[in-house]
Amino acid sequence: FVILLIILFIFAVYVVQGVTTHLNSQNVNDIKLELHPELLELYGGIRPAIICLFMMVSGGIDWRDAIIPLKQVDEWYEYFLCLYVFFMVIGVLNVVVGAFVAATVEIASKDRDLIVQSQMSQLRSYMQKVTAFFKEADVDGTGTLSLDEFKKHLRDQHVSAFFQALGLD
């Protein structure tokens, strides 16, 4: 954002300097009175010029409306402000948006890693519960489970409730 402010400041100084030079070089009788209020409102100092330039690229003011008073000062300002708008919209603002998108993608990838870790943790927990179930069912302690031991263990209400909790009805 600091870079954006510096760019706005540089362009504003250039425009204000040109407007000031033009107004100082005019004879009081030659100055168009209808030009002064609009010029001074938009470019009467660095602060109003920065605000005007910012509004041109952010949708606060139509940049054609900002160019018209400057065209009466010098036709070259039309090209200068077109270059400014192009530079800001295509160059600077797209870089800023790109930085936000990159940050968002990084955050999303961290979220994806957290989801994978959570799923792996749930899988480990599930495996521990299933292993405990089979160890409990092995009544004779041989390390193998016979069909009779398995059926007998399934008849236990606690075991049935446990299987329902695991989603294995």
Disulfide bonds with the S-S distance in Angstrom:
none
